[in-house]
Amino acid sequence: FGSKQWYQRRVRASKGGSGRDKTVATPYGDIMIEYEPYKDDTEFTVPAYPIRDSESEESQRARLLWQSRKRGISENCLILSTFFAEEGPRLTRDQLNQFDILINSVDNDWDLYYWMTGKDLPPPPFDTEVLEMLKEFTQNKEMKDRTRQPDLD
């Protein structure tokens, strides 16, 4: 469709009705979407992230190395993967658990990013020794090149 046809289809599709759009126009045709407004104001909780007590330390390090590279936003991928490549081998088992909970329990990647960069304060469960290490790491006082994820061995 040309832009004029797209505009006409969109206007035609969104006119009339009960005051809320039930039609979404796409360049491939009109798609009818029936919906009811969300009426339930109750909150839900995300289940707690399970600690893997039976996992070996070697297995945990390998999993966290991989998981630190696969985050929701590129900024976190770079920060977490370079941090874990540099600091991961020296982290204690308790610090590994803190890192595990931090990267796998936070349900908003931007929250994690803002905590690591010091823009926002984390809630108490996430205000850990490892987060402090990440804040220091993110400042990059040595001006290291951290513009790409480290290679996997």
C-alpha positions in Angstrom: 0.0 0.0 0.0 1.1 3.6 -0.6 1.1 5.9 2.3 -2.3 7.5 1.3 -4.0 4.1 1.1 -2.5 3.2 4.5 -3.8 6.4 6.0 -7.3 5.9 4.5 -7.5 2.3 5.7 -6.4 3.3 9.1 -8.9 6.1 9.4 -11.7 3.9 8.1 -10.8 1.1 10.5 -10.7 3.2 13.6 -13.9 5.2 13.2 -17.1 4.6 15.0 -18.0 2.0 17.6 -18.1 2.3 21.4 -15.3 4.8 21.9 -12.5 2.2 21.9 -10.7 0.8 18.9 -11.6 -2.8 18.2 -9.8 -2.8 14.8 -6.1 -2.5 14.2 -5.1 -1.6 10.6 -2.0 -3.2 9.2 -0.5 -2.9 5.7 -1.5 -6.5 5.2 -5.1 -6.0 6.0 -7.4 -5.3 9.0 -7.2 -7.5 12.0 -10.1 -7.5 14.4 -9.1 -7.5 18.1 -11.9 -7.9 20.6 -10.9 -7.1 24.2 -12.2 -6.2 27.6 -10.6 -3.5 29.7 -8.4 -4.9 32.5 -10.5 -4.7 35.6 -8.4 -6.6 38.2 -6.2 -4.3 40.2 -4.7 -7.0 42.4 -0.9 -7.4 42.2 0.9 -10.5 41.4 4.3 -11.7 42.6 7.0 -13.3 40.6 8.0 -16.6 42.2 11.3 -16.6 44.1 14.3 -17.7 42.0 15.3 -21.1 43.3 18.9 -21.5 44.5 20.5 -24.5 42.9 22.2 -26.1 46.0 23.0 -29.3 44.2 24.7 -27.6 41.3 28.5 -27.9 41.3 30.5 -24.7 41.4 32.0 -25.5 38.0 28.6 -25.9 36.5 27.3 -22.7 38.1 30.2 -20.7 36.8 29.6 -22.0 33.3 25.9 -21.3 33.5 26.5 -17.8 34.8 29.1 -17.1 32.1 26.5 -17.9 29.5 23.6 -16.2 31.3 25.6 -13.0 31.7 25.9 -12.7 27.9 22.2 -13.2 27.2 20.3 -10.4 28.9 17.3 -8.4 27.8 19.2 -5.2 26.7 22.6 -4.9 25.1 23.9 -2.6 27.8 23.4 -5.3 30.5 25.0 -7.9 28.1 28.1 -5.8 27.9 28.4 -4.9 31.5 27.6 -8.4 32.9 29.6 -10.4 30.4 32.7 -8.3 30.8 32.3 -8.2 34.6 31.9 -12.0 34.8 34.8 -12.6 32.4 37.1 -10.5 34.6 35.8 -11.1 38.1 33.9 -14.4 37.8 37.0 -16.6 38.3 37.7 -14.9 41.7 34.1 -14.8 43.0 33.4 -16.9 46.1 30.5 -19.4 46.1 28.4 -16.9 48.1 29.2 -14.1 45.6 28.3 -16.5 42.8 24.9 -17.0 44.4 24.5 -13.3 44.8 25.3 -12.7 41.1 22.9 -15.6 40.2 20.0 -14.1 42.1 20.8 -10.6 40.9 20.7 -11.5 37.2 17.9 -14.0 37.3 15.5 -12.5 39.8 15.2 -8.9 38.6 12.2 -8.7 36.3 13.1 -5.4 34.7 16.4 -5.1 32.9 16.4 -1.3 33.1 16.1 -1.5 36.9 19.3 -3.7 37.0 21.0 -1.3 34.6 20.2 1.8 36.7 21.3 0.0 39.9 24.7 -1.1 38.3 25.3 2.4 37.0 24.3 4.0 40.3 21.4 6.0 38.9 18.9 4.3 41.2 19.2 2.7 44.6 18.4 -1.0 44.7 15.9 -2.5 47.1 17.5 -4.3 50.1 17.4 -7.9 48.7 19.5 -6.8 45.7 21.8 -4.4 47.6 24.7 -6.9 47.9 28.4 -7.1 47.8 28.3 -8.2 44.1 26.1 -5.2 43.2 28.7 -3.0 44.8 31.4 -4.7 42.8 29.3 -4.1 39.6 28.9 -0.5 40.4 32.7 -0.1 40.8 33.2 -2.1 37.6 30.7 0.0 35.7 32.6 3.2 36.5 35.5 1.8 34.4 38.2 3.9 36.1 40.9 2.1 34.1 39.1 3.2 30.8 39.2 -0.4 29.5 37.6 -1.1 26.1 34.3 -2.9 27.0 32.5 -2.3 23.7 32.1 -6.0 22.9 31.5 -9.2 24.8 34.5 -11.3 25.6 35.0 -14.5 23.6 33.9 -17.8 25.1 36.8 -20.2 25.8 
